[in-house]
Amino acid sequence: MMDPINFQAPISPFNPSYNNLHYPAHSQQNITGQKLFDLASSLYAWFGSIDNKPQEHIPIYEGLSTIMLLSKINIEGGNYMTVFEEHQALSILEELGQDLYFGNKTHKEIPEVLIHIIQVLTETNYKAKLVSLTIQLDYRLRIHALDEKSPEMQTTLKLLFESILLTISPSLNENNAQAVAQQLSLILNHLDQDKDLSDKNLNIIIDLLNDGVNNWLKNNRPLT
C-alpha cells in the first residue's frame, strides 16, 4: 500500500500523511469510501511505526486491512458503500485514533472497535459482507497457512478469492451476493469447529465456492 523508500509515518493516527500514502490512480476525496480508506491507511501506518510487537497485534492489522479493502474495492467500481455507512465508520475510527493518541484506549481494545466498524459497513450491505467474508476466508485458508500449503494450492486459493472480489459491481444481484455471503459464513463457522485444512477438505471448499462464483456471481443469474 505504501512506498517503502519514501514513506514517513504520520505524526498521529488521525492526521493522514497524504504525501506518503499510495492511493488508487483516480483518488478523489469526494468518492464514497475515500476518506475512510485514507484514515484507515493512516492509522495502519501510524500504528505500525510505533508497534514493537507486531506478531501480537495481527488482529489489528487484519481489521484495518479489511476496512481499507472494503473502501478500496468500493472506490474502484464496487459502489456498494453508502455515504451514511462511511460517515458512521469514519466517526468510530476517528474516535479510536484520538483515544489511542491520547492514551485513553489500550491496544487490546482495538480489535473489538475494528470489528464494530466492519459490522457497521456490512450488517445490511450484502455486497460489502461478501467482500469482508472473502477477506476473512483468505486469511484463514491461505495467508495464515502459507507454510503448510503447496504453491499450487496457494495459487488456486488466491485466484479463487480474487475471482469473487472481481464480481463485485453495481450490476451484481443483491440476492446473489447475499447467497454467496451466507455460503462463506457457513464455511467459516464450519472451520471454527473443524480446523482440518488438508488438501482434501480444501478441495471440497473450493468446489463449493467455484459453484457459487460461476452460478451466482459471474453469470449473475437471479436466484429462484
N, C-alpha and C positions, 0 to 999 in steps of 0.2 A: 504493500500500500504506500510505502514511503521510500524516498530516495535515500539509501544508506550513506551516501557520500556527503550530501549537503544538508542532511536532516539535523535540526536542532530541536530539542524537546520544547513544547510550550511551557511558558513560565507558570501556568496554572491550569487546572483541568477545565476551566470554563473560559479560557482565553485562547482560542484556536490559533495556531501558528500557520496562518494561511499561506505564507510563502514556502513552507516546508512540506505541506501535505500534498499528495498527488491525487487529484480528483479526476473523474471522467472528463474527457476532452470537451464535452459540451456543458460543463459545470455552470450552473446559473443558480443564484441564491433564491430565485422565485419559483423553482421547481419543487413540488412537494417531495419531501424526503431529503433535500439537500442540506438543510440546516441540521437535521438530525444526524446525517452522515458526518457532517463537519464536526459536530460536538462529540459524537462517539469516537471519531478518529482522534480528536484532540485529547480526550480522556484516556484513550488507549495508549497514545504516545507519552502523555504525562506520567501515567501510572507505570508504564514500562521503564521510564527513565529513573524512577525512584525505587523500583522493586528489586530488592536483593535476594528474593526467594521466589523466583517465577514459577518453579515447579509446584510450589504450594498454592499458587493462585491460578491454576489452569481454568477453573470455572469462571473467573473474572474475565480472562482473555477470550474465552469461548462466548460468554454472554455479550461482550462488547462487539466481537466479530460478527455475531448473529445479527445484532442491531445494525451494524454497518452494512452487512449484506442485504438485509431486508430493505434498507434505504437505497442501496446501490442498484439492486435489481429493479426496484420501483422507478428510479431515475432513468435507467437505461431502457425503458419501454414496458415495464410491468404495469405501471399506472394503477396499482391497486390500493395504495395508501391514501387515506383521506387527510385533508387539512386538519380536521379535528383530532384524528389519531396521532398525527405528527405533533400537534400542539401539546397534547396530553403527555406524550413520551418525552418531548423536549423539556417540559416543566419538571418532570420527575428526574430526568438526567441532569438538568442544571442544578437542582437542589442537591443531588448526590455529589456533584463536583464541588459545590460550595461546602457541604458538610465535610468532605474529605480534606479539602484545603485548610479548613479552619479547625480540623481535629474533632469534629462533632460526630463522626461515624468511623467505625473500625473497618479494617479490610474484611473481616469475617462477615460483615453485614452487607457487603457489596453484591454478592451473587443473588441474594433474595430480592434486592431492588431491581437488578437487571432482569430477573425472571418476571417481575411485575411489569416492567416496561414491555417485554416481549408479549406478555399476555394482553396488554393494552392494544398492541399492534395487531394481534392475531385472533383475539377472542371471538369476534363476529366477522372477521375478514378471512374467508376460506383460502383465497389465493396466498395471502400472507402466511396463513397457518401452514399451507403446503410448502412454502419456502422454508419456514422455520423448522418443520419436521424433517425436511430433506437434509438440512444442515445438521440437525441432531443425529440423524442416521449416518451421515457421512463421518461425523466424529466417532460415533460408536463402532461402526463396522470397518472403517478404513484408517482414519488418522490415528486413532488410539491403538491400532493393531498393525502398524506398518512393519514391525519387525517379525510379525507372525504370519504375514501373508506373502504369497509369491508375487513377483512383479506382474504376472498375468492377471491374478485376482485383483490386485490393487488397481490396475488399469481398467478392468471390467467394471469395478465399483465406481471409479472416478467418472467414467463415461456415462454410466447409468444415472448417477446423481446429476451430472451436468445436463443430461437429456431431459430430466424432469424440470430443472430450472429454466431451460431454454423454451419450454412450452408456456411459461407464464407471460400472458399478454392480455390486453383488454378484451380480445375476442374469445379467450378461454371460457367455456361454460362454467358458471359458478358451481352448479351441482356436481359437475365432473371433478372440479378442483376439490370440493368437499369430500367426494367419494374416495379419491386417492389419498387425501389427507387422513381420512379415517383409517384407510389401509395402513398407512405409515405409522399412525398412532398405535394400532393393534400390534404391529411388528415390534415397535419399541417396548410396548407393555410385555410382549412375549419374551423379549430379550432380558427384561428385568427378572423374569422367572427362570429362564433357561439361557445361561450365558455361554452355551456351546457355539463357538464361532468356527467350527470346522467347515471345510470347503463344501461338504455335503449339505449342511444347513444353510450356508450362504447361497448355494446354487438354488435352493428352494425359494429363498427370499428374492433372489434376482429374477427368477421366473415369474413370481407373483408381481413384482414391480414392473417388469417388462410388459406384462399383460395389461396392467393399469396404464402405463405410459402409451402403449400402442392403441388401446381401445378407447381410452377416456381422455387422454391429453393430446396426443399427436393428431388423431383423427377427429377429436373434439365432438364425438357423436353424443347427442343428448341421452341421458340415462332414461330407461323406460321402466 
